[in-house]
Amino acid sequence: MNHADRIVQTLLCGKTDRAPFSWWLGFIPWGQTMQRWQTEGGPDDVAAFFGFEPFFHLPQLEYGAFPHFPSLELSRDAEFVVTTDSRGLTVRNRLDGMSMPEWVGHPVKSRSDWERYKAERLEPRLEERTAMLEEFVQSVRGTDAAIQAGTYPWGMYGTVRDLLGTEESLLAFYDDPEMVHDMMNTLTSLWLGLYERVAARVHIHHIHIWEDMSGKQGSLISPALMEEFMMPCYDRIAAFAKAHGVEILSVDSDGQVDEVLAVVTRHGVNAFMPFEAQAGSDVEAFGRNYPKLGLMGGLDKRALAAGKPEMHRELNRAERLLARGGWIPGFDHLIPPDVPWANYKYFVETLKKTMGV
């Protein structure tokens, strides 16, 4: 069984020779984690050290603001640096890199801001947005690469939230629903145009939608709002997938995702990630409740810092998930810097033996 078939059939909950041993978010360390590991004798190339296989291959496409906003440094002190990014967002980061970014400014504050952003930055310009496509096609031609379109940070709720801000986006569903509909429809039309150009040159195996729309208490918006605003766009993407033979349509959201999964699986989504354990998302329970859902991740990364008893709890979980099938092994997010290299090495080597890789 070749690599593409193994990944696709796994996520379709079909028959495979074994689960993919893929290098993806569920095994990748934060930069600070790599710095620690290298002081503890870890390798420069973790993927090569363990023999991880590729995950999905992605063409380089311009999914958002194009031309890009300039990336500028706005301020810096002993602890933080504030910059703008290519999407027009303003972000504050710790200089030591030991925290998630804090989004402190957003480009859309009004309907007129949105109309200007749409006109100046979201014109299709598909030829320019896919300028690197032919190079990608040549790189995967004759290989068994599995191809993905859609990636972080592009999704219906996720991108609208980034453009408006968290609180502002939640209020906009009620204060300016027409704008929210227009934002989601505009983005979906742009992305479908990009997918169409890719599909004309190479088979797409997987379309991915990034949302990050849940916390520990559940979805940030109600199922009713998901159905009204997001799902018509999902239906358009699912129709494209069906028409072009795209096998996998997946969603990424951290947090407790019961409500999200219940909605999106009614609209063509057949795979999900990463099942954040510390938010209460139990990947095994979702596997039982959705027997045809492809699962990615879900092992509790906190076990890696805790010790061997906790690691073996997750190794036992992995063994059960492998027996179920339909699961791509991995943790519930990037590996944090409190994880020793020796623990990670022990876990991955033990898992690899269990997988029969």
Helices and strands as residue ranges (DSSP letters): H 3-11, H 31-39, H 46-50, E 73-76, E 80-84, E 90-94, E 102-105, H 111-121, H 126-129, H 133-140, E 148-149, H 156-164, H 166-175, H 177-199, E 206-210, E 214-215, E 218-219, H 223-225, I 226-230, H 231-243, E 248-252, H 258-264, G 265-267, E 271-273, G 277-279, H 283-289, E 294-296, H 303-306, H 308-324, E 327-328, H 341-355
